[in-house]
Amino acid sequence: MVLPYRQQDLADALGLSLVHTNKTLAKLRARQMASRSDGVLTVPDLDARAAVAAMELEDLPARPLM
């Protein structure tokens, strides 16, 4: 997915420090769980990431706009 934000922008949006965000992204890269290059975020195996997060991937039902 296109993710054209700086690490500082991500940290601010998540309410985390820049240092914590940087270390977390570095761990994800080291474990080959995610990578980011030229403003594009790549998550190689989404099902495996869902298992790590202890969640199930399923299609969400359509919600009305109002």
Predicted model as a PDB file, atoms N, CA, C, CB and O in Angstrom, pLDDT in the B-factor column:
MODEL        1                                                                  
ATOM      1  N   MET A   1       0.835  -1.170   0.000  1.00 85.00           N  
ATOM      2  CA  MET A   1       0.000   0.000   0.000  1.00 85.00           C  
ATOM      3  C   MET A   1       0.880   1.233   0.000  1.00 85.00           C  
ATOM      4  CB  MET A   1      -0.951  -0.002   1.201  1.00 85.00           C  
ATOM      5  O   MET A   1       1.984   1.216   0.545  1.00 85.00           O  
ATOM      6  N   VAL A   2       0.407   2.277  -0.594  1.00 90.00           N  
ATOM      7  CA  VAL A   2       1.136   3.533  -0.612  1.00 90.00           C  
ATOM      8  C   VAL A   2       1.043   4.155   0.779  1.00 90.00           C  
ATOM      9  CB  VAL A   2       0.575   4.500  -1.707  1.00 90.00           C  
ATOM     10  O   VAL A   2      -0.047   4.313   1.330  1.00 90.00           O  
ATOM     11  N   LEU A   3       2.191   4.502   1.334  1.00 87.00           N  
ATOM     12  CA  LEU A   3       2.249   5.103   2.663  1.00 87.00           C  
ATOM     13  C   LEU A   3       3.280   6.235   2.621  1.00 87.00           C  
ATOM     14  CB  LEU A   3       2.615   4.032   3.763  1.00 87.00           C  
ATOM     15  O   LEU A   3       4.430   6.054   3.020  1.00 87.00           O  
ATOM     16  N   PRO A   4       2.853   7.399   2.132  1.00 89.00           N  
ATOM     17  CA  PRO A   4       3.808   8.480   1.875  1.00 89.00           C  
ATOM     18  C   PRO A   4       4.166   9.331   3.097  1.00 89.00           C  
ATOM     19  CB  PRO A   4       3.260   9.369   0.820  1.00 89.00           C  
ATOM     20  O   PRO A   4       4.590  10.477   2.946  1.00 89.00           O  
ATOM     21  N   TYR A   5       4.000   8.787   4.294  1.00 90.00           N  
ATOM     22  CA  TYR A   5       4.236   9.576   5.498  1.00 90.00           C  
ATOM     23  C   TYR A   5       5.622   9.327   6.071  1.00 90.00           C  
ATOM     24  CB  TYR A   5       3.183   9.265   6.544  1.00 90.00           C  
ATOM     25  O   TYR A   5       6.202   8.258   5.879  1.00 90.00           O  
ATOM     26  N   ARG A   6       6.141  10.317   6.770  1.00 90.00           N  
ATOM     27  CA  ARG A   6       7.414  10.171   7.468  1.00 90.00           C  
ATOM     28  C   ARG A   6       7.184   9.396   8.770  1.00 90.00           C  
ATOM     29  CB  ARG A   6       8.057  11.565   7.755  1.00 90.00           C  
ATOM     30  O   ARG A   6       6.054   9.269   9.242  1.00 90.00           O  
ATOM     31  N   GLN A   7       8.274   8.884   9.336  1.00 90.00           N  
ATOM     32  CA  GLN A   7       8.155   8.189  10.614  1.00 90.00           C  
ATOM     33  C   GLN A   7       7.592   9.112  11.687  1.00 90.00           C  
ATOM     34  CB  GLN A   7       9.514   7.639  11.052  1.00 90.00           C  
ATOM     35  O   GLN A   7       6.841   8.661  12.553  1.00 90.00           O  
ATOM     36  N   GLN A   8       7.933  10.371  11.646  1.00 94.00           N  
ATOM     37  CA  GLN A   8       7.410  11.322  12.624  1.00 94.00           C  
ATOM     38  C   GLN A   8       5.891  11.440  12.503  1.00 94.00           C  
ATOM     39  CB  GLN A   8       8.069  12.702  12.439  1.00 94.00           C  
ATOM     40  O   GLN A   8       5.190  11.539  13.510  1.00 94.00           O  
ATOM     41  N   ASP A   9       5.387  11.429  11.268  1.00 94.00           N  
ATOM     42  CA  ASP A   9       3.935  11.490  11.047  1.00 94.00           C  
ATOM     43  C   ASP A   9       3.255  10.253  11.626  1.00 94.00           C  
ATOM     44  CB  ASP A   9       3.617  11.614   9.538  1.00 94.00           C  
ATOM     45  O   ASP A   9       2.208  10.359  12.266  1.00 94.00           O  
ATOM     46  N   LEU A  10       3.853   9.075  11.401  1.00 89.00           N  
ATOM     47  CA  LEU A  10       3.291   7.837  11.952  1.00 89.00           C  
ATOM     48  C   LEU A  10       3.300   7.868  13.474  1.00 89.00           C  
ATOM     49  CB  LEU A  10       4.075   6.616  11.445  1.00 89.00           C  
ATOM     50  O   LEU A  10       2.318   7.496  14.117  1.00 89.00           O  
ATOM     51  N   ALA A  11       4.407   8.312  14.042  1.00 94.00           N  
ATOM     52  CA  ALA A  11       4.516   8.395  15.494  1.00 94.00           C  
ATOM     53  C   ALA A  11       3.450   9.318  16.072  1.00 94.00           C  
ATOM     54  CB  ALA A  11       5.906   8.881  15.896  1.00 94.00           C  
ATOM     55  O   ALA A  11       2.805   8.985  17.066  1.00 94.00           O  
ATOM     56  N   ASP A  12       3.272  10.460  15.456  1.00 95.00           N  
ATOM     57  CA  ASP A  12       2.256  11.415  15.922  1.00 95.00           C  
ATOM     58  C   ASP A  12       0.857  10.817  15.816  1.00 95.00           C  
ATOM     59  CB  ASP A  12       2.332  12.723  15.113  1.00 95.00           C  
ATOM     60  O   ASP A  12       0.051  10.958  16.735  1.00 95.00           O  
ATOM     61  N   ALA A  13       0.566  10.150  14.698  1.00 93.00           N  
ATOM     62  CA  ALA A  13      -0.769   9.574  14.492  1.00 93.00           C  
ATOM     63  C   ALA A  13      -1.055   8.449  15.488  1.00 93.00           C  
ATOM     64  CB  ALA A  13      -0.903   9.047  13.057  1.00 93.00           C  
ATOM     65  O   ALA A  13      -2.198   8.251  15.899  1.00 93.00           O  
ATOM     66  N   LEU A  14      -0.007   7.714  15.870  1.00 91.00           N  
ATOM     67  CA  LEU A  14      -0.177   6.596  16.801  1.00 91.00           C  
ATOM     68  C   LEU A  14      -0.023   7.009  18.258  1.00 91.00           C  
ATOM     69  CB  LEU A  14       0.817   5.510  16.482  1.00 91.00           C  
ATOM     70  O   LEU A  14      -0.274   6.213  19.163  1.00 91.00           O  
ATOM     71  N   GLY A  15       0.389   8.250  18.483  1.00 94.00           N  
ATOM     72  CA  GLY A  15       0.585   8.718  19.850  1.00 94.00           C  
ATOM     73  C   GLY A  15       1.823   8.106  20.499  1.00 94.00           C  
ATOM     74  O   GLY A  15       1.860   7.915  21.714  1.00 94.00           O  
ATOM     75  N   LEU A  16       2.837   7.798  19.685  1.00 94.00           N  
ATOM     76  CA  LEU A  16       4.062   7.189  20.176  1.00 94.00           C  
ATOM     77  C   LEU A  16       5.231   8.135  19.965  1.00 94.00           C  
ATOM     78  CB  LEU A  16       4.322   5.847  19.478  1.00 94.00           C  
ATOM     79  O   LEU A  16       5.156   9.071  19.169  1.00 94.00           O  
ATOM     80  N   SER A  17       6.310   7.878  20.690  1.00 96.00           N  
ATOM     81  CA  SER A  17       7.504   8.682  20.474  1.00 96.00           C  
ATOM     82  C   SER A  17       8.151   8.263  19.155  1.00 96.00           C  
ATOM     83  CB  SER A  17       8.503   8.529  21.660  1.00 96.00           C  
ATOM     84  O   SER A  17       7.944   7.147  18.678  1.00 96.00           O  
ATOM     85  N   LEU A  18       8.923   9.155  18.581  1.00 95.00           N  
ATOM     86  CA  LEU A  18       9.630   8.846  17.341  1.00 95.00           C  
ATOM     87  C   LEU A  18      10.622   7.710  17.568  1.00 95.00           C  
ATOM     88  CB  LEU A  18      10.358  10.096  16.802  1.00 95.00           C  
ATOM     89  O   LEU A  18      10.783   6.844  16.707  1.00 95.00           O  
ATOM     90  N   VAL A  19      11.283   7.708  18.715  1.00 96.00           N  
ATOM     91  CA  VAL A  19      12.253   6.656  19.032  1.00 96.00           C  
ATOM     92  C   VAL A  19      11.570   5.294  19.078  1.00 96.00           C  
ATOM     93  CB  VAL A  19      12.950   6.949  20.375  1.00 96.00           C  
ATOM     94  O   VAL A  19      12.064   4.333  18.489  1.00 96.00           O  
ATOM     95  N   HIS A  20      10.435   5.203  19.775  1.00 95.00           N  
ATOM     96  CA  HIS A  20       9.704   3.937  19.875  1.00 95.00           C  
ATOM     97  C   HIS A  20       9.222   3.479  18.496  1.00 95.00           C  
ATOM     98  CB  HIS A  20       8.505   4.081  20.837  1.00 95.00           C  
ATOM     99  O   HIS A  20       9.325   2.299  18.160  1.00 95.00           O  
ATOM    100  N   THR A  21       8.702   4.402  17.709  1.00 92.00           N  
ATOM    101  CA  THR A  21       8.228   4.068  16.366  1.00 92.00           C  
ATOM    102  C   THR A  21       9.378   3.561  15.507  1.00 92.00           C  
ATOM    103  CB  THR A  21       7.567   5.290  15.703  1.00 92.00           C  
ATOM    104  O   THR A  21       9.229   2.567  14.796  1.00 92.00           O  
ATOM    105  N   ASN A  22      10.514   4.229  15.566  1.00 93.00           N  
ATOM    106  CA  ASN A  22      11.680   3.837  14.795  1.00 93.00           C  
ATOM    107  C   ASN A  22      12.148   2.435  15.190  1.00 93.00           C  
ATOM    108  CB  ASN A  22      12.810   4.851  14.989  1.00 93.00           C  
ATOM    109  O   ASN A  22      12.426   1.609  14.320  1.00 93.00           O  
ATOM    110  N   LYS A  23      12.238   2.162  16.492  1.00 94.00           N  
ATOM    111  CA  LYS A  23      12.674   0.842  16.968  1.00 94.00           C  
ATOM    112  C   LYS A  23      11.692  -0.247  16.566  1.00 94.00           C  
ATOM    113  CB  LYS A  23      12.842   0.851  18.490  1.00 94.00           C  
ATOM    114  O   LYS A  23      12.107  -1.344  16.193  1.00 94.00           O  
ATOM    115  N   THR A  24      10.403   0.035  16.635  1.00 90.00           N  
ATOM    116  CA  THR A  24       9.394  -0.945  16.260  1.00 90.00           C  
ATOM    117  C   THR A  24       9.456  -1.252  14.774  1.00 90.00           C  
ATOM    118  CB  THR A  24       8.005  -0.449  16.634  1.00 90.00           C  
ATOM    119  O   THR A  24       9.392  -2.416  14.379  1.00 90.00           O  
ATOM    120  N   LEU A  25       9.582  -0.222  13.945  1.00 89.00           N  
ATOM    121  CA  LEU A  25       9.707  -0.447  12.500  1.00 89.00           C  
ATOM    122  C   LEU A  25      10.980  -1.222  12.173  1.00 89.00           C  
ATOM    123  CB  LEU A  25       9.700   0.892  11.745  1.00 89.00           C  
ATOM    124  O   LEU A  25      10.975  -2.069  11.279  1.00 89.00           O  
ATOM    125  N   ALA A  26      12.063  -0.944  12.884  1.00 93.00           N  
ATOM    126  CA  ALA A  26      13.319  -1.671  12.675  1.00 93.00           C  
ATOM    127  C   ALA A  26      13.147  -3.150  13.020  1.00 93.00           C  
ATOM    128  CB  ALA A  26      14.451  -1.052  13.526  1.00 93.00           C  
ATOM    129  O   ALA A  26      13.671  -4.013  12.315  1.00 93.00           O  
ATOM    130  N   LYS A  27      12.416  -3.451  14.099  1.00 90.00           N  
ATOM    131  CA  LYS A  27      12.161  -4.847  14.469  1.00 90.00           C  
ATOM    132  C   LYS A  27      11.319  -5.552  13.410  1.00 90.00           C  
ATOM    133  CB  LYS A  27      11.458  -4.920  15.834  1.00 90.00           C  
ATOM    134  O   LYS A  27      11.582  -6.707  13.076  1.00 90.00           O  
ATOM    135  N   LEU A  28      10.309  -4.866  12.880  1.00 87.00           N  
ATOM    136  CA  LEU A  28       9.481  -5.452  11.830  1.00 87.00           C  
ATOM    137  C   LEU A  28      10.318  -5.743  10.581  1.00 87.00           C  
ATOM    138  CB  LEU A  28       8.308  -4.512  11.482  1.00 87.00           C  
ATOM    139  O   LEU A  28      10.150  -6.783   9.944  1.00 87.00           O  
ATOM    140  N   ARG A  29      11.215  -4.825  10.238  1.00 89.00           N  
ATOM    141  CA  ARG A  29      12.101  -5.050   9.083  1.00 89.00           C  
ATOM    142  C   ARG A  29      13.037  -6.220   9.344  1.00 89.00           C  
ATOM    143  CB  ARG A  29      12.920  -3.780   8.768  1.00 89.00           C  
ATOM    144  O   ARG A  29      13.214  -7.072   8.473  1.00 89.00           O  
ATOM    145  N   ALA A  30      13.641  -6.277  10.531  1.00 93.00           N  
ATOM    146  CA  ALA A  30      14.591  -7.341  10.868  1.00 93.00           C  
ATOM    147  C   ALA A  30      13.933  -8.711  10.830  1.00 93.00           C  
ATOM    148  CB  ALA A  30      15.193  -7.097  12.247  1.00 93.00           C  
ATOM    149  O   ALA A  30      14.563  -9.692  10.434  1.00 93.00           O  
ATOM    150  N   ARG A  31      12.679  -8.785  11.236  1.00 87.00           N  
ATOM    151  CA  ARG A  31      11.945 -10.059  11.232  1.00 87.00           C  
ATOM    152  C   ARG A  31      11.262 -10.323   9.894  1.00 87.00           C  
ATOM    153  CB  ARG A  31      10.904 -10.068  12.347  1.00 87.00           C  
ATOM    154  O   ARG A  31      10.528 -11.300   9.742  1.00 87.00           O  
ATOM    155  N   GLN A  32      11.508  -9.453   8.939  1.00 88.00           N  
ATOM    156  CA  GLN A  32      10.924  -9.540   7.601  1.00 88.00           C  
ATOM    157  C   GLN A  32       9.391  -9.629   7.651  1.00 88.00           C  
ATOM    158  CB  GLN A  32      11.493 -10.753   6.862  1.00 88.00           C  
ATOM    159  O   GLN A  32       8.768 -10.346   6.868  1.00 88.00           O  
ATOM    160  N   MET A  33       8.810  -8.884   8.589  1.00 86.00           N  
ATOM    161  CA  MET A  33       7.361  -8.842   8.735  1.00 86.00           C  
ATOM    162  C   MET A  33       6.757  -7.688   7.949  1.00 86.00           C  
ATOM    163  CB  MET A  33       6.982  -8.727  10.202  1.00 86.00           C  
ATOM    164  O   MET A  33       5.571  -7.712   7.620  1.00 86.00           O  
ATOM    165  N   ALA A  34       7.564  -6.683   7.649  1.00 89.00           N  
ATOM    166  CA  ALA A  34       7.109  -5.541   6.869  1.00 89.00           C  
ATOM    167  C   ALA A  34       8.332  -4.807   6.357  1.00 89.00           C  
ATOM    168  CB  ALA A  34       6.197  -4.598   7.712  1.00 89.00           C  
ATOM    169  O   ALA A  34       9.408  -4.860   6.952  1.00 89.00           O  
ATOM    170  N   SER A  35       8.144  -4.122   5.243  1.00 89.00           N  
ATOM    171  CA  SER A  35       9.217  -3.281   4.723  1.00 89.00           C  
ATOM    172  C   SER A  35       8.589  -2.048   4.101  1.00 89.00           C  
ATOM    173  CB  SER A  35      10.098  -4.050   3.685  1.00 89.00           C  
ATOM    174  O   SER A  35       7.429  -2.051   3.687  1.00 89.00           O  
ATOM    175  N   ARG A  36       9.386  -1.002   4.050  1.00 87.00           N  
ATOM    176  CA  ARG A  36       8.897   0.256   3.502  1.00 87.00           C  
ATOM    177  C   ARG A  36       9.995   0.857   2.640  1.00 87.00           C  
ATOM    178  CB  ARG A  36       8.466   1.242   4.632  1.00 87.00           C  
ATOM    179  O   ARG A  36      11.134   1.010   3.079  1.00 87.00           O  
ATOM    180  N   SER A  37       9.638   1.195   1.411  1.00 87.00           N  
ATOM    181  CA  SER A  37      10.618   1.755   0.494  1.00 87.00           C  
ATOM    182  C   SER A  37       9.913   2.688  -0.476  1.00 87.00           C  
ATOM    183  CB  SER A  37      11.376   0.638  -0.265  1.00 87.00           C  
ATOM    184  O   SER A  37       8.874   2.343  -1.039  1.00 87.00           O  
ATOM    185  N   ASP A  38      10.476   3.857  -0.665  1.00 88.00           N  
ATOM    186  CA  ASP A  38       9.927   4.835  -1.611  1.00 88.00           C  
ATOM    187  C   ASP A  38       8.445   5.113  -1.371  1.00 88.00           C  
ATOM    188  CB  ASP A  38      10.128   4.347  -3.035  1.00 88.00           C  
ATOM    189  O   ASP A  38       7.671   5.243  -2.319  1.00 88.00           O  
ATOM    190  N   GLY A  39       8.053   5.202  -0.101  1.00 87.00           N  
ATOM    191  CA  GLY A  39       6.675   5.532   0.234  1.00 87.00           C  
ATOM    192  C   GLY A  39       5.676   4.405   0.052  1.00 87.00           C  
ATOM    193  O   GLY A  39       4.470   4.647   0.016  1.00 87.00           O  
ATOM    194  N   VAL A  40       6.171   3.155  -0.066  1.00 91.00           N  
ATOM    195  CA  VAL A  40       5.291   1.999  -0.225  1.00 91.00           C  
ATOM    196  C   VAL A  40       5.551   1.025   0.911  1.00 91.00           C  
ATOM    197  CB  VAL A  40       5.506   1.310  -1.604  1.00 91.00           C  
ATOM    198  O   VAL A  40       6.692   0.620   1.137  1.00 91.00           O  
ATOM    199  N   LEU A  41       4.492   0.643   1.634  1.00 88.00           N  
ATOM    200  CA  LEU A  41       4.575  -0.332   2.714  1.00 88.00           C  
ATOM    201  C   LEU A  41       4.214  -1.700   2.151  1.00 88.00           C  
ATOM    202  CB  LEU A  41       3.636   0.054   3.902  1.00 88.00           C  
ATOM    203  O   LEU A  41       3.191  -1.860   1.486  1.00 88.00           O  
ATOM    204  N   THR A  42       5.072  -2.693   2.428  1.00 90.00           N  
ATOM    205  CA  THR A  42       4.823  -4.057   1.968  1.00 90.00           C  
ATOM    206  C   THR A  42       4.761  -4.978   3.174  1.00 90.00           C  
ATOM    207  CB  THR A  42       5.920  -4.526   0.970  1.00 90.00           C  
ATOM    208  O   THR A  42       5.669  -4.983   4.005  1.00 90.00           O  
ATOM    209  N   VAL A  43       3.689  -5.756   3.269  1.00 87.00           N  
ATOM    210  CA  VAL A  43       3.538  -6.771   4.310  1.00 87.00           C  
ATOM    211  C   VAL A  43       3.472  -8.103   3.577  1.00 87.00           C  
ATOM    212  CB  VAL A  43       2.247  -6.523   5.218  1.00 87.00           C  
ATOM    213  O   VAL A  43       2.443  -8.427   2.984  1.00 87.00           O  
ATOM    214  N   PRO A  44       4.572  -8.896   3.607  1.00 88.00           N  
ATOM    215  CA  PRO A  44       4.670 -10.075   2.754  1.00 88.00           C  
ATOM    216  C   PRO A  44       3.601 -11.145   2.986  1.00 88.00           C  
ATOM    217  CB  PRO A  44       5.995 -10.683   2.939  1.00 88.00           C  
ATOM    218  O   PRO A  44       3.036 -11.653   2.018  1.00 88.00           O  
ATOM    219  N   ASP A  45       3.314 -11.495   4.213  1.00 84.00           N  
ATOM    220  CA  ASP A  45       2.379 -12.589   4.485  1.00 84.00           C  
ATOM    221  C   ASP A  45       1.347 -12.114   5.502  1.00 84.00           C  
ATOM    222  CB  ASP A  45       3.130 -13.858   5.008  1.00 84.00           C  
ATOM    223  O   ASP A  45       1.538 -12.250   6.710  1.00 84.00           O  
ATOM    224  N   LEU A  46       0.268 -11.564   5.003  1.00 80.00           N  
ATOM    225  CA  LEU A  46      -0.736 -10.964   5.881  1.00 80.00           C  
ATOM    226  C   LEU A  46      -1.363 -11.992   6.821  1.00 80.00           C  
ATOM    227  CB  LEU A  46      -1.821 -10.297   5.052  1.00 80.00           C  
ATOM    228  O   LEU A  46      -1.663 -11.668   7.970  1.00 80.00           O  
ATOM    229  N   ASP A  47      -1.563 -13.214   6.357  1.00 80.00           N  
ATOM    230  CA  ASP A  47      -2.136 -14.256   7.219  1.00 80.00           C  
ATOM    231  C   ASP A  47      -1.210 -14.568   8.400  1.00 80.00           C  
ATOM    232  CB  ASP A  47      -2.402 -15.540   6.403  1.00 80.00           C  
ATOM    233  O   ASP A  47      -1.672 -14.755   9.526  1.00 80.00           O  
ATOM    234  N   ALA A  48       0.090 -14.622   8.135  1.00 78.00           N  
ATOM    235  CA  ALA A  48       1.046 -14.876   9.217  1.00 78.00           C  
ATOM    236  C   ALA A  48       1.041 -13.715  10.206  1.00 78.00           C  
ATOM    237  CB  ALA A  48       2.471 -15.095   8.651  1.00 78.00           C  
ATOM    238  O   ALA A  48       1.135 -13.934  11.413  1.00 78.00           O  
ATOM    239  N   ARG A  49       0.931 -12.478   9.708  1.00 77.00           N  
ATOM    240  CA  ARG A  49       0.885 -11.324  10.607  1.00 77.00           C  
ATOM    241  C   ARG A  49      -0.381 -11.370  11.455  1.00 77.00           C  
ATOM    242  CB  ARG A  49       0.949 -10.004   9.807  1.00 77.00           C  
ATOM    243  O   ARG A  49      -0.349 -11.009  12.631  1.00 77.00           O  
ATOM    244  N   ALA A  50      -1.486 -11.806  10.878  1.00 76.00           N  
ATOM    245  CA  ALA A  50      -2.737 -11.919  11.634  1.00 76.00           C  
ATOM    246  C   ALA A  50      -2.584 -12.948  12.753  1.00 76.00           C  
ATOM    247  CB  ALA A  50      -3.910 -12.309  10.699  1.00 76.00           C  
ATOM    248  O   ALA A  50      -3.105 -12.753  13.851  1.00 76.00           O  
ATOM    249  N   ALA A  51      -1.871 -14.044  12.478  1.00 78.00           N  
ATOM    250  CA  ALA A  51      -1.645 -15.061  13.503  1.00 78.00           C  
ATOM    251  C   ALA A  51      -0.811 -14.494  14.652  1.00 78.00           C  
ATOM    252  CB  ALA A  51      -0.948 -16.293  12.894  1.00 78.00           C  
ATOM    253  O   ALA A  51      -1.094 -14.772  15.817  1.00 78.00           O  
ATOM    254  N   VAL A  52       0.207 -13.707  14.334  1.00 74.00           N  
ATOM    255  CA  VAL A  52       1.036 -13.072  15.360  1.00 74.00           C  
ATOM    256  C   VAL A  52       0.184 -12.139  16.216  1.00 74.00           C  
ATOM    257  CB  VAL A  52       2.208 -12.291  14.714  1.00 74.00           C  
ATOM    258  O   VAL A  52       0.380 -12.053  17.428  1.00 74.00           O  
ATOM    259  N   ALA A  53      -0.755 -11.447  15.592  1.00 74.00           N  
ATOM    260  CA  ALA A  53      -1.618 -10.508  16.304  1.00 74.00           C  
ATOM    261  C   ALA A  53      -2.795 -11.203  16.983  1.00 74.00           C  
ATOM    262  CB  ALA A  53      -2.132  -9.452  15.348  1.00 74.00           C  
ATOM    263  O   ALA A  53      -3.607 -10.555  17.644  1.00 74.00           O  
ATOM    264  N   ALA A  54      -2.885 -12.529  16.817  1.00 74.00           N  
ATOM    265  CA  ALA A  54      -3.973 -13.326  17.409  1.00 74.00           C  
ATOM    266  C   ALA A  54      -5.336 -12.811  16.969  1.00 74.00           C  
ATOM    267  CB  ALA A  54      -3.881 -13.308  18.942  1.00 74.00           C  
ATOM    268  O   ALA A  54      -6.237 -12.629  17.788  1.00 74.00           O  
ATOM    269  N   MET A  55      -5.477 -12.582  15.675  1.00 69.00           N  
ATOM    270  CA  MET A  55      -6.766 -12.145  15.139  1.00 69.00           C  
ATOM    271  C   MET A  55      -7.073 -12.911  13.865  1.00 69.00           C  
ATOM    272  CB  MET A  55      -6.768 -10.623  14.870  1.00 69.00           C  
ATOM    273  O   MET A  55      -6.182 -13.477  13.232  1.00 69.00           O  
ATOM    274  N   GLU A  56      -8.333 -12.920  13.505  1.00 72.00           N  
ATOM    275  CA  GLU A  56      -8.760 -13.590  12.286  1.00 72.00           C  
ATOM    276  C   GLU A  56      -9.042 -12.556  11.213  1.00 72.00           C  
ATOM    277  CB  GLU A  56     -10.003 -14.463  12.540  1.00 72.00           C  
ATOM    278  O   GLU A  56      -9.647 -11.517  11.476  1.00 72.00           O  
ATOM    279  N   LEU A  57      -8.595 -12.854  10.000  1.00 65.00           N  
ATOM    280  CA  LEU A  57      -8.897 -11.981   8.877  1.00 65.00           C  
ATOM    281  C   LEU A  57     -10.207 -12.448   8.261  1.00 65.00           C  
ATOM    282  CB  LEU A  57      -7.740 -11.981   7.823  1.00 65.00           C  
ATOM    283  O   LEU A  57     -10.342 -13.610   7.878  1.00 65.00           O  
ATOM    284  N   GLU A  58     -11.135 -11.569   8.171  1.00 74.00           N  
ATOM    285  CA  GLU A  58     -12.412 -11.894   7.537  1.00 74.00           C  
ATOM    286  C   GLU A  58     -12.957 -10.642   6.886  1.00 74.00           C  
ATOM    287  CB  GLU A  58     -13.429 -12.473   8.563  1.00 74.00           C  
ATOM    288  O   GLU A  58     -12.630  -9.523   7.282  1.00 74.00           O  
ATOM    289  N   ASP A  59     -13.775 -10.840   5.903  1.00 71.00           N  
ATOM    290  CA  ASP A  59     -14.385  -9.696   5.247  1.00 71.00           C  
ATOM    291  C   ASP A  59     -15.382  -9.046   6.193  1.00 71.00           C  
ATOM    292  CB  ASP A  59     -15.071 -10.115   3.929  1.00 71.00           C  
ATOM    293  O   ASP A  59     -16.195  -9.725   6.820  1.00 71.00           O  
ATOM    294  N   LEU A  60     -15.312  -7.747   6.287  1.00 65.00           N  
ATOM    295  CA  LEU A  60     -16.254  -7.017   7.127  1.00 65.00           C  
ATOM    296  C   LEU A  60     -17.551  -6.815   6.377  1.00 65.00           C  
ATOM    297  CB  LEU A  60     -15.669  -5.663   7.569  1.00 65.00           C  
ATOM    298  O   LEU A  60     -17.537  -6.581   5.168  1.00 65.00           O  
ATOM    299  N   PRO A  61     -18.683  -6.903   7.078  1.00 74.00           N  
ATOM    300  CA  PRO A  61     -19.957  -6.665   6.392  1.00 74.00           C  
ATOM    301  C   PRO A  61     -20.062  -5.211   5.957  1.00 74.00           C  
ATOM    302  CB  PRO A  61     -21.144  -7.036   7.301  1.00 74.00           C  
ATOM    303  O   PRO A  61     -19.510  -4.313   6.592  1.00 74.00           O  
ATOM    304  N   ALA A  62     -20.778  -4.999   4.868  1.00 77.00           N  
ATOM    305  CA  ALA A  62     -20.991  -3.625   4.374  1.00 77.00           C  
ATOM    306  C   ALA A  62     -21.797  -2.850   5.402  1.00 77.00           C  
ATOM    307  CB  ALA A  62     -21.723  -3.623   2.990  1.00 77.00           C  
ATOM    308  O   ALA A  62     -22.760  -3.368   5.968  1.00 77.00           O  
ATOM    309  N   ARG A  63     -21.401  -1.605   5.641  1.00 77.00           N  
ATOM    310  CA  ARG A  63     -22.117  -0.776   6.602  1.00 77.00           C  
ATOM    311  C   ARG A  63     -22.773   0.363   5.862  1.00 77.00           C  
ATOM    312  CB  ARG A  63     -21.175  -0.245   7.706  1.00 77.00           C  
ATOM    313  O   ARG A  63     -22.196   0.911   4.923  1.00 77.00           O  
ATOM    314  N   PRO A  64     -23.972   0.725   6.275  1.00 80.00           N  
ATOM    315  CA  PRO A  64     -24.630   1.865   5.636  1.00 80.00           C  
ATOM    316  C   PRO A  64     -23.886   3.160   5.961  1.00 80.00           C  
ATOM    317  CB  PRO A  64     -26.104   1.965   6.087  1.00 80.00           C  
ATOM    318  O   PRO A  64     -23.211   3.247   6.988  1.00 80.00           O  
ATOM    319  N   LEU A  65     -24.002   4.137   5.115  1.00 71.00           N  
ATOM    320  CA  LEU A  65     -23.324   5.402   5.337  1.00 71.00           C  
ATOM    321  C   LEU A  65     -23.901   6.174   6.502  1.00 71.00           C  
ATOM    322  CB  LEU A  65     -23.385   6.239   4.103  1.00 71.00           C  
ATOM    323  O   LEU A  65     -23.182   6.950   7.132  1.00 71.00           O  
ATOM    324  N   MET A  66     -25.162   5.992   6.809  1.00 68.00           N  
ATOM    325  CA  MET A  66     -25.790   6.728   7.899  1.00 68.00           C  
ATOM    326  C   MET A  66     -26.474   5.802   8.844  1.00 68.00           C  
ATOM    327  CB  MET A  66     -26.769   7.736   7.374  1.00 68.00           C  
ATOM    328  O   MET A  66     -27.062   6.249   9.829  1.00 68.00           O  
TER     329      MET A  66                                                      
ENDMDL                                                                          
END                                                                             
